[in-house]
Amino acid sequence: PHHESLSATFTGLYSLGENDESIVQKALAHPEDYVLKPQREGGGNNLYNDELKDALSKMSARERGGYILMQKIISPHVDGILVRNG
């Protein structure tokens, strides 16, 4: 089915706060696989790797409610060749 091949291109996006222990534990164990993003206008201020781990370790569930957790988008490696005239 086509919906399976399409959904395989999506990344996980998780709201945080109450009942988030399972995904928080996954992110703490593998912070390199996630981005912690504040839920506010303007973007920026994202936390990665050790900063993500430190922040999640210190935040209460209420504080985590101001963030979302997203799996990093990791594109497959593709070799290429650059050709130019001359």
C-alpha positions in Angstrom: 0.0 0.0 0.0 1.1 3.5 -0.8 0.4 5.0 2.6 3.1 2.7 4.2 5.8 4.0 1.8 4.7 7.6 2.4 4.5 7.2 6.2 8.0 5.7 6.2 9.3 9.2 5.2 7.8 10.9 8.3 9.7 11.5 11.5 8.4 11.2 15.1 7.0 14.3 16.8 6.1 14.0 20.4 4.4 16.5 22.8 5.9 16.5 26.2 4.4 16.9 29.7 2.3 14.4 31.5 2.7 10.7 30.5 5.9 11.3 28.5 8.3 9.1 30.5 8.7 6.5 27.7 9.8 9.0 25.0 11.9 11.0 27.5 13.8 7.9 28.5 14.5 7.1 24.8 15.7 10.6 24.2 18.0 10.5 27.3 19.4 7.2 26.1 20.0 8.4 22.6 20.0 12.2 22.5 21.8 12.1 19.2 18.6 10.9 17.6 16.4 13.8 18.8 15.9 17.6 18.8 14.1 19.4 21.7 12.2 22.4 20.4 10.4 25.1 22.4 6.8 25.6 21.4 6.8 29.3 20.6 6.9 31.5 17.5 10.1 32.3 15.7 12.0 29.0 15.8 15.5 28.8 17.1 16.6 27.8 20.6 16.5 24.1 19.7 18.6 21.8 21.9 20.7 18.9 20.6 22.8 16.1 21.9 24.3 16.8 25.4 22.3 20.1 25.8 19.1 18.1 25.1 20.1 15.5 27.7 21.0 18.0 30.3 17.8 20.0 29.8 15.5 16.9 29.9 17.3 15.6 33.0 16.5 18.9 34.9 13.0 19.7 33.7 9.8 18.8 35.5 6.9 17.4 33.5 5.3 20.8 33.7 8.4 22.5 32.2 8.7 19.8 29.5 5.1 20.8 28.5 6.6 23.9 26.8 8.6 21.8 24.4 8.2 19.2 21.7 10.6 16.4 21.0 11.3 15.5 17.4 13.3 12.7 15.9 16.1 14.0 13.8 15.7 13.8 10.0 18.6 11.7 8.8 18.8 11.4 5.1 20.5 8.5 3.4 24.1 9.0 2.2 24.3 9.4 -1.6 27.5 9.5 -3.5 27.8 12.0 -6.3 30.2 13.2 -8.9 30.8 16.9 -9.8 31.5 17.5 -13.4 32.6 20.8 -14.8 33.7 22.1 -18.2 37.4 22.7 -18.5 
